[in-house]
Amino acid sequence: MATAAATSASEPEAESKAGPKADGEEDEVKAARTRRKVLSRAVAAATYKTVGPGWDQQEEGVSESDGDEYAMASSAESSPGEYEWEYDEEEEKNQLEIERLEEQLSINVYDYNCHVDLIRLLRLEGELTKVRMARQKMSEIFPLTEELWLEWLHDEISMAQDGLDREHVYDLFEKAVKDYICPNIWLEYGQYSVGGIGQKGGLEKVRSVFERALSSVGLHMTKGLALWEAYREFESAIVEAARLEKVHSLFRRQLAIPLYDMEATFAEYEEWSEDPVPESVIQNYNKALQQLEKYKPYEEALLQAEAPRLSEYQAYIDFEMKIGDPARIQLIFERALVENCLVPDLWIRYSQYLDRQLKVKDLVLSVHNRAVRNCPWTVALWSRYLLAMERHGVDHQVISVTFEKALNAGFIQATDYVEIWQAYLDYLRRRVDFKQDSSKELEELRAAFTRALEYLKQEVEERFNESGDPSCVIMQNWARIEARLCNNMQKARELWDSIMTRGNAKYANMWLEYYNLERAHGDTQHCRKALHRAVQCTSDYPEHVCEVLLTMERTEGSLEDWDTAVQKTETRLARVNEQRMKAAEKEAALVQQEEEKAEQRKRARAEKKALKKKKKTRGPEKRGADEDDEKEWGDDEEEQPSKRRRVENSIPEAGETQNVEVAAGPAGKCATVDVEPPSKQKEKAASLKRDMPKVLHDSSKDSITVFVSNLPYSMQEPDVKLRPLFEACGEVVQIRPIFSNRGDFRGYCYVEFKEEKSALQALEMDRKSVEGRPMFVSPCVDKSKNPDFKVFRYSTSLEKHKLFISGLPFSCTKEELEEICKAHGTVKDLRLVTNRAGKPKGLAYVEYENESQASQAVMKMDGMTIKENVIKVAISNPPQRKVPEKPETRKAPGGPMLLPQTYGARGKGRTQLSLLPRALQRPSAAAPQAENGPAAAPAVAASAATEAPKMSNADFAKLFLRK
């Protein structure tokens, strides 16, 4: 039965790929197409041999026409002289693609799509051995989807001829049901096992498969019904009185479970059973119906939504977790993972539930193993897997092999390797019995620490150009283990020396950590030595380590030790203050240089402006001196301006019109050239500006008014052109375009509506293209009354369902990009970022339906080439927008109150210059100390200014005269 189903299932696929063409096709071409069916025909022949001569070809799904084509293909192969095979260009193309895919997999064996494409091409070409090898190789690396497993199983079922082949198919089914929860695969498994009922133990095999299938997916509300019915049909087919009770039991078990179409099953049971349905069965059935009503909203939400339906599954999981039925919780997690297998958070939540609630070893380890196979790049899954293996007592060798696989998984950042090493080292540390002076486990732990440091230095730093462990956390843990558990302070000190030589000697917290370790497990002499070195080397918080040193000497040291500590700390702090003073002076000098440059630019602009004004005033004198020459050319009634304005959309002032231009002729003399008068549109705009009565802005109408900006300056009659656009939102009362004094349109206007809802609707027209530029539409707000008002329509925080794409070619259109993004999920919105002129900036934001689709799109699209441009794709997480600090007095952490630092028109500028004479400046006291945190930088000028009394200008003059 299963063989027939598999053969008939494989036939349409072969027909679709190599079906006959229209009538009139040449015989040799038809024969070439038919040759691709040889594989399926061989399967049919093998089935014929197995079943016997009584096999009906029509029942197995092979038509007479197919048989004729198969015969023709066979005869064509046996007599090549009759049908000469032409060069098949498509076959050669497929072979070249197969070679390319195999080479690609030899470079990167974790390319999922490459595996799928290779299997498809090999299957198309009929390469049986290679198809099996390719599928086996892929299944070892990745879990296969239901479609891939069914295709593989159908092919193997078609070619199974003897008992050994059947056992091979059974093994494949066992592997298939472990990857994901697949009702269709369980159904195929049960049906195929029915075909072996005549063999030894066949009946028990069938029942075992069906019982396991019911345990796995029997609770599936939408797909579990088919398994129950198949199992009942099988038991009903065995005509024995003892088997009737088995059918009764299956009916009663099914009716006690909430499943779709329960009413039909109950009616079938009533019709099938000769006796009335027992009252207990009816009660269980009614209870299941009530449960079904509770589950229906979640099932209907899944049916209405589109894959992968992560949010719907999460809501369903929350509901099941509240009820607390372990079997149903496990089922809904498995159903969700079929469509969201690349969501690490879902695997983490599932494995966490199993670790804390069910605690079944085989189930827990199976889920952890599947999690790291689906999301090998997630270090948290590997760490949890190692913990679960240790928790359930897995052999040490197996855990070590799993750790090695984790190292080869290809994590995306350097810190992930530090985390997995820490998890493995913690496991090794828990294996050691530190009561013994030396043991095999202790030596293995030390060897692992050594290897971890070498691995992070050689492998991780070369790949990421960073250590991933700048604070040397692994080395610190090793030092603590040696000091506290092994009583080996000598080794601990060697490790801390290595930590400090790796750039950590300038941090006070590192020295204090070492000091605390010496304090607990060392001696006073080494504590004193560590603090003396800390005083000399610390650059971030020297005051803190100085205080710790003095505190220790105050409680434990001799007078000589105290004097030495005081001398060292005073010397060090004096040097630190001097360095800070120099840094402050250097910064003040830089600020002064910037001020001088700004002053020079200001003088240059003033001189340039004065020069222009001087030229403008000399214009009439020059025209008066050349009046006779101009009259000679007949231009006594017109005046030539001294300089023609070249600014776009400019209009000459009144009285400066010009319709004759003087140009140099071939002989170098002046010649008259007729030109057109100024633009009539500009004159009209200027006259309109002059004639238009000035309307004062009425702030009471802000709610029904919108502000429109970024319009083209060249737009003629803005009110006429914009009115049809905004009338689509509602009745427009008035459009007030803003013009300059010369009558030029300034690119913005106010649009007043009759109703407030029209103004709100008009805001949706923001970024609409008008004459090639994006039009900005914003609420009308008086910023003098609302200085903090900002309009920014897009989110500036992390959005996991939205992507940020950079590196796009400027020629890429929205439609082209949307077509590319649709292949990875449902695109809700797509925005190409443009500048104010409407030209693309090579950036885009793509909003998907959910986080899962966005995460998959990142993995598939990052590094993609579009029109020779390699794009970068990441989850949208814009940097925080800087908000200027309010001019309020603020206090530095651990320091005194600081005066507000106001900035000039060009930034920091002159505000950082001290306005206090140096005669009044005094060195500040030692900077305040903060516990293991940055102390406030010395603000000499600021602190002095706060302490000095207020002085008048006369007081300052007296101070300067004293000099």
Number of C-alpha atoms within 10 A of each C-alpha: 11 18 20 16 17 22 23 18 16 18 18 13 11 17 14 9 12 17 15 15 11 6 6 7 10 9 10 15 17 18 21 19 18 23 19 19 23 16 19 19 22 14 20 23 13 16 21 17 12 13 11 10 8 7 13 12 13 9 10 20 19 16 12 11 9 16 13 11 21 20 14 16 23 16 13 20 16 11 11 10 9 11 17 14 14 9 9 11 9 9 13 11 10 16 15 12 15 20 12 14 21 17 12 14 16 10 10 11 15 16 15 13 10 19 21 16 14 23 23 15 18 19 18 19 17 15 13 15 10 14 20 17 12 18 18 11 13 20 18 10 14 19 20 20 16 19 12 16 22 18 14 20 21 21 22 21 24 23 22 20 17 9 11 10 14 19 12 14 23 17 11 16 21 15 15 25 19 14 22 20 23 22 22 18 21 23 20 19 24 26 21 22 24 19 15 16 14 9 10 9 10 15 14 11 17 21 17 14 20 24 16 13 24 20 12 20 24 23 19 20 18 14 16 21 21 14 23 21 15 15 22 18 12 16 18 14 9 11 9 10 8 9 14 15 12 14 20 14 13 16 20 20 14 23 24 19 20 25 24 18 11 20 13 10 17 19 10 12 18 13 12 11 13 8 8 9 14 9 9 11 16 15 13 18 22 15 15 18 20 12 14 18 11 12 17 15 12 16 17 11 15 18 13 10 12 13 16 21 20 23 15 20 22 15 13 21 21 12 15 20 16 9 11 11 10 14 14 17 21 18 20 20 22 21 18 22 22 16 17 22 21 19 20 21 12 18 25 17 12 22 25 17 17 20 20 10 10 14 17 13 16 9 14 22 21 15 20 25 17 19 26 24 20 21 18 23 19 20 25 17 25 27 20 19 24 23 18 21 19 16 12 14 11 14 10 14 9 12 20 14 10 16 20 11 14 23 16 10 18 15 15 12 15 19 19 20 24 22 18 21 24 18 19 20 21 14 17 19 18 12 15 17 14 16 9 9 9 12 13 9 16 19 12 16 22 17 11 16 21 13 13 20 17 12 16 21 16 12 14 21 15 11 12 13 11 15 21 20 20 12 16 21 14 17 20 18 17 21 25 21 18 19 21 14 12 18 16 16 20 12 16 26 19 11 20 22 14 14 21 18 10 12 11 20 19 18 19 25 20 21 23 20 13 23 21 13 20 21 16 12 13 19 12 15 10 14 20 20 12 17 23 18 13 25 27 18 18 22 14 15 23 24 25 23 25 24 16 15 24 20 14 17 20 14 9 12 17 11 11 10 16 19 14 14 25 17 11 17 22 14 13 19 18 13 12 17 18 13 12 16 17 12 12 18 13 12 14 18 14 13 18 16 13 16 17 14 12 14 12 12 12 12 12 12 12 12 12 12 12 12 12 11 11 11 13 14 12 11 14 15 11 11 16 12 10 11 14 13 13 18 12 9 12 11 15 12 7 15 18 18 16 14 9 9 11 8 7 9 18 17 22 17 11 8 9 11 15 16 13 16 13 14 12 11 11 8 7 8 9 13 14 14 12 10 10 9 10 14 12 9 13 21 15 14 21 23 13 14 20 14 9 9 8 9 7 6 10 8 11 8 14 18 17 20 29 24 19 24 18 19 23 19 15 16 17 16 15 21 16 10 12 17 16 11 13 20 14 12 19 17 15 20 14 14 20 16 19 16 19 11 12 18 22 22 26 18 18 21 22 21 24 24 25 15 16 16 13 21 28 18 13 24 17 12 18 15 16 14 14 17 12 12 18 22 23 19 23 22 18 19 17 11 10 8 8 9 9 9 11 10 8 8 8 6 10 13 12 12 16 18 17 26 23 19 21 19 17 23 18 15 11 14 12 12 10 11 17 17 11 12 20 13 11 19 19 17 19 13 12 18 14 20 15 17 10 14 14 19 15 18 15 17 18 20 19 22 24 24 19 19 20 25 25 27 20 15 22 20 13 15 18 15 14 14 14 15 12 9 14 16 19 17 22 19 21 21 15 12 9 8 8 6 7 6 10 10 11 11 10 14 13 11 14 15 16 15 14 16 15 14 16 15 13 10 7 10 9 15 20 19 14 18 16 15 11 14 11 9 9 11 16 11 14 14 10 13 21 17 20 15 13 15 14 17 20 17 13 20 18 17 21 19 19 17 18 12 8 11 8 8 8 8 8 9 11 12 10 10 13 11 8 6 6
